[in-house]
Amino acid sequence: MAVDWLWATKPQSGDTQDILTDIAYGDGKVYFTATGNKGNIVLAATDAEGTIVWSWLIWATDQPATMVFENGAEFMDRNIGATSAEEDSNDAFGLMYQWGRKEAFYGGTLNEDSADAIPFSTAEVETVVNEAFGMTWQHTNTVATLEMGTAQPMTMFFDGAAISSSGNWIDNHENAVWANEKTDSDPCPAGYRVPSSDEYSGIENGEIDAKGLTYTYNGQSAWFPVQGLREDSSGILVLYNWFWLWTNSELTRESLFDPNVLFYLALRAGGTEESGMGPLISNAHQSNRAMAMPVRCVKE
């Protein structure tokens, strides 16, 4: 087995990552030296055939603070991947995840919802990729197995072959699980997990504008930036003035095509009175699991 870096947020200068050095594997452990630079870097382990069998996100940031909400849930002060919790800062943008996957996708600061609509064009500009793996950021209209999801951590999958897609990225949704009991696919650091929809209760009392939401309780405030999502069917980054955050809660909703389609509840907020679309805050917005959205972790 071997371990090396797969992709990283782009350094201020140069064309290779500047977050870790001396990456090595031995005695069942991964070793590296942190440079002290902030950012995100993914390490990938490969077998003798060069297939990726596991990957890890190294999130290089200040120790996140936490805040207890009125409902008792204790949240981090930033989304996974964010290197700042400062209001109006792009550094407060985090990474994005398809529901039930631990593999992080880069979001970014440049809207891709244009006439060209090229998925991951922002990621191509704002990240560097280790060419030794032969991988690129991509979206594919292919449903994945759990093994495919692990082996291709830079690929967003989508079941585009379905007559009326249920928003799947995986062939068996039971293999991709986020829950109140932490699983191997949960992307949060040790001691934290993806929150439930109920743990976002009360957030509708926050103040919202076109840049984000501020939730205040007991003398503390938490900032939630508008950073959009990556669409399930195309993979493009859509920013505008909305944001979504995944929860681990699921919902079965009847449809004309499949009475057992599973949707997942997400925090959704955004809009302005001027746009005629808000403001709106909901902790139970129905979302397809193939979408890629940010995650804010709650203490176990």
Buried (B, 14 or more C-beta within 10 A) or exposed (E): EEBBBBBBBBBEEEEEBBBBEEBEBEEEEBEBEEBEBBBBBBBBBBEEEEEBEBBBBBBBBEEBEBBEBEEEBBBBBBBBBBBBBEEEEBBBBBBBBBBBBBBBBBBBBEBBBEEEEEBBBBBBEBBBBBEEBEBEBBBBBBBBEBEBBBBBBBBBBBBBEBEEBBBBBBBEBEBBBBBBEBBEBBBBEEEBBBBBBBBBBBBBEBEBBBBBBBBEBEEEBBBBBBBBBBBBBBBBBBBBBBBBBBBBBBEEEEEEEBEEBBBBBBBBBBBBEEEEEBBBBBBBBEBBBBBBBBBBBBBE
